[in-house]
Amino acid sequence: MGTGNDLRIYHSGSHSYIDDLGTGSLYIRGDDVRINKYTGEYMIRAIADGAVQLYYDNSKKFETFSGGVSVTGSVNADQLHLGDGDKALFGNSNDLQIYHTGTDSIIKDSGTGGIKIDSNYVEIRNAAGTESQAKFIENGAVSLYYNSSTRLATTNTGVNITGDALITG
């Protein structure tokens, strides 16, 4: 179709093709544009002034709406980038928030209960990841560090203190 056969719709014997070989863009226009499997199952649906929906096996997995996007199922990503002040929100009332202010990184729990870390080993390190600041070992020591040197550690019989201990009161 077109001067110089710029638009071609054909079947190769194995596959069907729509080729736009001319200048400009290929437009598909309509108020409710659908790409369906030959059986009628949805694959993609685009609604004028509304949602764009993507389907997997006729089950809606991704949809745009005026406030953003909605995803049903798991999201696999190489990275999630949130800018300064943008928050990752968790819970029905956004009880847990993780964000960066531009100066500080914040983990905020404003709901009932507390923050619990379940692990057999937790280590808090400096920003470079080169020095320990605290270690919590299951069925073992809790160690606190100063300049990467253990200063206080719990043991099965009490506490070991390396260096001076100043006790007031």
ZIGI-V22255 format. One record per residue. N is the residue number from 1. PHI is phi as a letter, one per 30 degrees, with the letter a starting at -180 (none if undefined). OMEGA is omega as a letter, one per 20 degrees, with the letter a starting at -180 (* if undefined). D_FIRST is the distance of its C-alpha to the first C-alpha in Angstrom with 1 decimal. Layout:
<<N	PHI	OMEGA	D_FIRST> <N	PHI	OMEGA	D_FIRST>>
This chain:
<<1	none	r	0.0> <2	i	r	3.8> <3	d	r	6.9> <4	i	r	7.8> <5	h	a	4.9> <6	d	r	6.2> <7	c	a	5.1> <8	b	r	6.2> <9	b	a	8.4> <10	a	r	11.1> <11	b	a	14.8> <12	d	a	16.9> <13	j	r	19.9> <14	b	a	21.5> <15	b	r	19.2> <16	c	a	16.0> <17	b	r	13.6> <18	b	a	11.1> <19	c	r	10.4> <20	c	a	9.9> <21	c	a	10.5> <22	c	r	10.4> <23	d	r	13.5> <24	i	a	14.8> <25	c	r	14.9> <26	c	a	13.0> <27	c	r	14.7> <28	c	a	15.7> <29	c	r	17.9> <30	l	r	20.7> <31	d	r	24.5> <32	b	a	24.9> <33	c	a	22.2> <34	b	r	23.1> <35	c	a	22.2> <36	b	r	24.3> <37	d	a	25.4> <38	e	r	24.6> <39	d	r	28.2> <40	j	r	27.7> <41	d	r	29.5> <42	d	r	28.6> <43	b	r	27.2> <44	b	r	26.1> <45	b	r	26.5> <46	b	a	25.9> <47	c	a	27.7> <48	e	r	27.3> <49	h	a	30.5> <50	b	a	31.9> <51	d	r	31.8> <52	c	a	29.4> <53	b	r	30.6> <54	c	a	30.3> <55	b	r	31.6> <56	b	a	33.2> <57	h	r	33.5> <58	i	r	33.0> <59	c	a	35.7> <60	d	a	35.0> <61	c	a	36.1> <62	b	a	34.9> <63	b	r	34.4> <64	d	r	34.3> <65	b	a	36.6> <66	e	a	38.0> <67	c	a	40.8> <68	k	a	38.9> <69	b	r	37.8> <70	b	a	39.4> <71	b	r	39.4> <72	c	a	40.7> <73	j	a	42.2> <74	d	r	43.0> <75	c	r	41.5> <76	c	a	41.6> <77	b	r	41.3> <78	d	a	42.5> <79	a	r	43.9> <80	b	a	44.5> <81	c	r	45.0> <82	c	r	46.9> <83	d	r	48.0> <84	e	r	51.6> <85	i	r	52.6> <86	d	a	49.8> <87	c	r	51.4> <88	c	a	50.8> <89	c	a	52.2> <90	b	r	53.7> <91	j	a	55.3> <92	d	r	54.8> <93	c	a	56.7> <94	h	a	55.5> <95	d	r	58.9> <96	c	a	58.0> <97	b	r	56.3> <98	b	a	55.5> <99	a	r	54.6> <100	b	a	55.3> <101	d	a	56.7> <102	j	r	56.1> <103	b	a	59.7> <104	c	r	60.6> <105	c	a	58.9> <106	b	r	59.9> <107	c	a	60.1> <108	b	r	61.2> <109	c	a	62.4> <110	c	a	63.3> <111	c	r	63.5> <112	d	a	66.4> <113	i	a	67.6> <114	b	r	67.0> <115	c	r	64.9> <116	b	r	65.7> <117	c	r	64.7> <118	c	a	65.1> <119	a	r	65.5> <120	d	r	68.1> <121	a	r	67.9> <122	b	r	66.9> <123	b	r	67.2> <124	c	a	66.8> <125	b	r	66.3> <126	d	a	66.0> <127	d	r	62.6> <128	d	a	62.4> <129	i	a	63.2> <130	c	a	66.2> <131	b	r	69.1> <132	d	r	70.1> <133	c	r	71.3> <134	a	r	72.0> <135	b	r	71.6> <136	b	a	72.0> <137	c	r	72.6> <138	e	a	72.9> <139	h	a	76.5> <140	b	a	77.3> <141	d	r	77.8> <142	c	a	76.4> <143	b	r	76.6> <144	c	a	76.5> <145	b	r	76.1> <146	b	a	77.1> <147	h	r	75.4> <148	i	r	74.2> <149	c	r	77.8> <150	d	r	78.9> <151	c	r	81.3> <152	b	r	81.6> <153	b	r	80.8> <154	d	r	81.8> <155	b	r	83.5> <156	d	r	84.8> <157	c	a	88.1> <158	l	a	87.2> <159	b	r	85.7> <160	c	r	86.0> <161	c	r	86.0> <162	c	a	85.7> <163	j	a	87.4> <164	d	r	89.4> <165	c	r	89.2> <166	c	a	90.0> <167	c	r	91.0> <168	c	r	92.1> <169	j	*	93.5>>
